[in-house]
Amino acid sequence: LGVSAAAILWTGWITCAYTIFAQSFGQGRVNPTDSNLIYTTQPLFSSLFAYFLLGEVLGIYGYIGAVLIGMALWLVSSSGDESV
């Protein structure tokens, strides 16, 4: 029962409640454009971690998606207009 209770508490408090709190806390202190750019990079970092930690490789669609995300990030960050 002890290990099960610890797993339930970890899942509920750390992986769910804390991450929602941390995201809300961070978003309140960063402007919306920067926040969106950070969240847009999540698939890129996920694939990098999967490559280095698990040895996974991308298929052709994965590379195409990575290029499209990179191009979108470049377009938005190079526009110089804060209202984008």
C-alpha positions as CSV (number, residue, x, y, z in Angstrom):
1,L,0.0,0.0,0.0
2,G,2.9,2.4,0.7
3,V,4.4,2.2,-2.7
4,S,1.0,2.6,-4.4
5,A,0.1,5.6,-2.2
6,A,3.5,7.2,-3.1
7,A,2.9,6.6,-6.8
8,I,-0.6,8.1,-6.6
9,L,0.7,11.2,-4.7
10,W,3.6,11.6,-7.1
11,T,1.3,11.4,-10.1
12,G,-1.3,13.7,-8.7
13,W,0.8,16.4,-7.1
14,I,4.1,16.5,-9.1
15,T,3.3,15.5,-12.6
16,C,-0.2,17.1,-12.7
17,A,-0.7,19.9,-10.2
18,Y,2.8,21.3,-10.0
19,T,3.3,21.4,-13.8
20,I,0.0,23.3,-14.3
21,F,1.0,25.7,-11.5
22,A,4.5,26.2,-12.9
23,Q,3.2,26.8,-16.4
24,S,0.7,29.4,-15.2
25,F,3.3,31.1,-13.1
26,G,5.7,31.3,-16.0
27,Q,3.2,32.5,-18.5
28,G,2.2,35.4,-16.2
29,R,5.8,36.7,-16.4
30,V,6.5,36.3,-20.1
31,N,4.9,38.2,-23.0
32,P,2.4,36.1,-25.1
33,T,4.6,36.0,-28.2
34,D,7.6,34.7,-26.4
35,S,5.5,32.2,-24.5
36,N,4.0,30.9,-27.7
37,L,7.4,30.6,-29.3
38,I,8.7,28.6,-26.3
39,Y,5.7,26.2,-26.5
40,T,6.0,25.8,-30.2
41,T,9.5,24.3,-29.7
42,Q,8.1,21.4,-27.6
43,P,7.9,18.9,-30.4
44,L,11.5,19.7,-31.4
45,F,12.9,19.2,-27.9
46,S,10.8,16.0,-27.5
47,S,12.3,14.5,-30.6
48,L,15.8,15.5,-29.5
49,F,15.3,13.9,-26.1
50,A,13.9,10.8,-27.8
51,Y,16.9,10.6,-30.1
52,F,19.5,11.0,-27.4
53,L,17.8,9.0,-24.6
54,L,16.0,6.3,-26.5
55,G,17.8,6.1,-29.8
56,E,14.6,6.9,-31.8
57,V,15.0,8.3,-35.3
58,L,12.6,10.5,-37.3
59,G,11.0,9.5,-40.5
60,I,10.6,11.7,-43.5
61,Y,7.4,13.3,-42.1
62,G,9.2,14.0,-38.9
63,Y,11.9,15.9,-40.7
64,I,9.4,17.8,-42.8
65,G,7.5,18.8,-39.6
66,A,10.7,19.9,-37.9
67,V,11.6,22.1,-40.8
68,L,8.1,23.6,-40.9
69,I,8.3,24.4,-37.2
70,G,11.7,25.9,-37.6
71,M,10.6,28.0,-40.5
72,A,7.5,29.2,-38.5
73,L,9.7,30.1,-35.5
74,W,12.1,32.0,-37.7
75,L,9.4,33.9,-39.5
76,V,7.7,35.0,-36.3
77,S,10.9,35.8,-34.4
78,S,12.4,37.8,-37.3
79,S,9.4,39.9,-38.1
80,G,10.3,42.5,-35.4
81,D,6.6,43.2,-34.9
82,E,5.5,42.6,-31.3
83,S,1.8,42.3,-32.3
84,V,2.3,39.1,-34.3
